[in-house]
Amino acid sequence: MSAPYGYCPYCAAPGVSRERRPAGNDECEAGHTYPSSLALAESTVLSERKRADSLALAYREQQGENDVLRIKLEATERERDLFRDAWAKAQVRLDCGVDAADALRDERGGVVAWLREWQNTMDDRITHDDLDYAIAVIERGEHRSEGEE
């Protein structure tokens, strides 16, 4: 809201009275007397207040944008953590799977080696064909029941 007589050029207070004559004087709330021609159309205090209000509004808008960005960042970090956890669990399964496959391969190799040694020492009790068939089955992993691999 602007003052009807403008604002004081000395203190920026609103003008409260004006002389009704050419080149008359105005008086402000603070008691300063000055020529009407020097009265300010807009108070520097008001313009500074408007500027401060606009800066405060810009700051609040920026804070709102910062809040939105902070929320998005937190959501992204939670999603990243979920992916990290899932990746770690998958990696454990893969590592265990590789270790299990290696252990199974080692077990098969041990069984086959034992059977071959056993075959050499037990020639009179078992036929070579029977033992060769058993060794081939074990080498292929077919000696285990279904779902045990």
One Martini backbone bead per residue (centre of mass of N, CA, C, O) as a GRO file, in nm:
protein
  149
    1MET     BB    1   0.096   0.037   0.024
    2SER     BB    2   0.059   0.366  -0.049
    3ALA     BB    3   0.125   0.684   0.003
    4PRO     BB    4  -0.035   0.982  -0.075
    5TYR     BB    5   0.260   1.159  -0.019
    6GLY     BB    6   0.464   0.959   0.003
    7TYR     BB    7   0.816   0.973   0.077
    8CYS     BB    8   1.077   1.031   0.264
    9PRO     BB    9   1.409   1.122   0.178
   10TYR     BB   10   1.538   1.062   0.474
   11CYS     BB   11   1.341   0.802   0.614
   12ALA     BB   12   1.088   0.667   0.448
   13ALA     BB   13   0.845   0.787   0.550
   14PRO     BB   14   0.535   0.865   0.548
   15GLY     BB   15   0.332   1.097   0.429
   16VAL     BB   16   0.088   1.328   0.603
   17SER     BB   17   0.148   1.608   0.447
   18ARG     BB   18   0.025   1.885   0.226
   19GLU     BB   19   0.072   2.156   0.052
   20ARG     BB   20  -0.161   2.383  -0.134
   21ARG     BB   21   0.100   2.458  -0.332
   22PRO     BB   22   0.333   2.561  -0.512
   23ALA     BB   23   0.611   2.425  -0.392
   24GLY     BB   24   0.549   2.261  -0.158
   25ASN     BB   25   0.521   2.089   0.145
   26ASP     BB   26   0.616   1.807   0.336
   27GLU     BB   27   0.519   1.560   0.586
   28CYS     BB   28   0.626   1.327   0.808
   29GLU     BB   29   0.599   1.113   1.072
   30ALA     BB   30   0.890   1.224   1.186
   31GLY     BB   31   0.884   1.556   1.095
   32HIS     BB   32   0.973   1.606   0.822
   33THR     BB   33   1.067   1.863   0.592
   34TYR     BB   34   0.973   1.881   0.238
   35PRO     BB   35   0.962   1.892  -0.080
   36SER     BB   36   0.732   1.753  -0.287
   37SER     BB   37   0.940   1.692  -0.522
   38LEU     BB   38   1.110   1.483  -0.317
   39ALA     BB   39   0.918   1.275  -0.308
   40LEU     BB   40   0.870   0.942  -0.281
   41ALA     BB   41   0.704   0.690  -0.446
   42GLU     BB   42   0.903   0.484  -0.303
   43SER     BB   43   1.005   0.307  -0.057
   44THR     BB   44   1.300   0.178   0.044
   45VAL     BB   45   1.180   0.001   0.257
   46LEU     BB   46   0.972  -0.136   0.075
   47SER     BB   47   1.170  -0.239  -0.138
   48GLU     BB   48   1.334  -0.401   0.067
   49ARG     BB   49   1.097  -0.571   0.162
   50LYS     BB   50   1.032  -0.690  -0.110
   51ARG     BB   51   1.305  -0.814  -0.150
   52ALA     BB   52   1.301  -0.987   0.104
   53ASP     BB   53   1.044  -1.140   0.032
   54SER     BB   54   1.152  -1.259  -0.233
   55LEU     BB   55   1.390  -1.404  -0.100
   56ALA     BB   56   1.222  -1.574   0.093
   57LEU     BB   57   1.062  -1.715  -0.126
   58ALA     BB   58   1.302  -1.833  -0.274
   59TYR     BB   59   1.402  -1.992  -0.033
   60ARG     BB   60   1.150  -2.166   0.009
   61GLU     BB   61   1.158  -2.288  -0.272
   62GLN     BB   62   1.439  -2.409  -0.243
   63GLN     BB   63   1.370  -2.583   0.000
   64GLY     BB   64   1.157  -2.746  -0.148
   65GLU     BB   65   1.353  -2.856  -0.357
   66ASN     BB   66   1.543  -2.983  -0.150
   67ASP     BB   67   1.336  -3.174  -0.030
   68VAL     BB   68   1.283  -3.329  -0.288
   69LEU     BB   69   1.576  -3.415  -0.334
   70ARG     BB   70   1.611  -3.560  -0.063
   71ILE     BB   71   1.389  -3.770  -0.108
   72LYS     BB   72   1.510  -3.888  -0.367
   73LEU     BB   73   1.781  -3.968  -0.244
   74GLU     BB   74   1.672  -4.158  -0.026
   75ALA     BB   75   1.530  -4.351  -0.224
   76THR     BB   76   1.785  -4.423  -0.385
   77GLU     BB   77   1.945  -4.537  -0.143
   78ARG     BB   78   1.746  -4.760  -0.073
   79GLU     BB   79   1.759  -4.899  -0.347
   80ARG     BB   80   2.061  -4.951  -0.343
   81ASP     BB   81   2.058  -5.126  -0.085
   82LEU     BB   82   1.877  -5.346  -0.201
   83PHE     BB   83   2.066  -5.422  -0.435
   84ARG     BB   84   2.309  -5.494  -0.259
   85ASP     BB   85   2.174  -5.719  -0.100
   86ALA     BB   86   2.090  -5.890  -0.343
   87TRP     BB   87   2.375  -5.921  -0.458
   88ALA     BB   88   2.501  -6.057  -0.212
   89LYS     BB   89   2.313  -6.300  -0.209
   90ALA     BB   90   2.376  -6.392  -0.497
   91GLN     BB   91   2.680  -6.425  -0.454
   92VAL     BB   92   2.658  -6.644  -0.243
   93ARG     BB   93   2.511  -6.843  -0.421
   94LEU     BB   94   2.729  -6.855  -0.636
   95ASP     BB   95   2.960  -6.938  -0.457
   96CYS     BB   96   2.825  -7.192  -0.347
   97GLY     BB   97   2.774  -7.319  -0.620
   98VAL     BB   98   3.067  -7.343  -0.703
   99ASP     BB   99   3.160  -7.497  -0.453
  100ALA     BB  100   2.964  -7.732  -0.487
  101ALA     BB  101   3.059  -7.819  -0.766
  102ASP     BB  102   3.350  -7.872  -0.680
  103ALA     BB  103   3.284  -8.079  -0.459
  104LEU     BB  104   3.141  -8.278  -0.646
  105ARG     BB  105   3.377  -8.325  -0.835
  106ASP     BB  106   3.569  -8.428  -0.615
  107GLU     BB  107   3.396  -8.662  -0.526
  108ARG     BB  108   3.387  -8.809  -0.793
  109GLY     BB  109   3.690  -8.841  -0.822
  110GLY     BB  110   3.724  -9.007  -0.561
  111VAL     BB  111   3.534  -9.240  -0.636
  112VAL     BB  112   3.671  -9.322  -0.897
  113ALA     BB  113   3.950  -9.378  -0.780
  114TRP     BB  114   3.858  -9.591  -0.580
  115LEU     BB  115   3.731  -9.785  -0.789
  116ARG     BB  116   3.986  -9.834  -0.954
  117GLU     BB  117   4.148  -9.951  -0.722
  118TRP     BB  118   3.947 -10.167  -0.645
  119GLN     BB  119   3.948 -10.312  -0.916
  120ASN     BB  120   4.249 -10.401  -0.899
  121THR     BB  121   4.204 -10.573  -0.619
  122MET     BB  122   3.904 -10.717  -0.727
  123ASP     BB  123   3.911 -10.916  -0.980
  124ASP     BB  124   3.763 -11.188  -0.860
  125ARG     BB  125   3.463 -11.051  -0.773
  126ILE     BB  126   3.452 -10.860  -1.037
  127THR     BB  127   3.359 -10.730  -1.318
  128HIS     BB  128   3.462 -10.506  -1.547
  129ASP     BB  129   3.188 -10.425  -1.663
  130ASP     BB  130   3.051 -10.348  -1.400
  131LEU     BB  131   3.257 -10.135  -1.315
  132ASP     BB  132   3.255  -9.953  -1.568
  133TYR     BB  133   2.962  -9.879  -1.539
  134ALA     BB  134   2.980  -9.749  -1.255
  135ILE     BB  135   3.188  -9.535  -1.329
  136ALA     BB  136   3.025  -9.391  -1.549
  137VAL     BB  137   2.790  -9.311  -1.368
  138ILE     BB  138   2.956  -9.140  -1.169
  139GLU     BB  139   3.086  -8.942  -1.372
  140ARG     BB  140   2.787  -8.836  -1.456
  141GLY     BB  141   2.606  -8.840  -1.177
  142GLU     BB  142   2.392  -9.096  -1.173
  143HIS     BB  143   2.424  -9.207  -0.868
  144ARG     BB  144   2.226  -9.005  -0.793
  145SER     BB  145   1.957  -8.885  -0.679
  146GLU     BB  146   1.711  -8.690  -0.731
  147GLY     BB  147   1.805  -8.359  -0.612
  148GLU     BB  148   2.116  -8.401  -0.496
  149GLU     BB  149   2.300  -8.204  -0.679
   0.00000   0.00000   0.00000
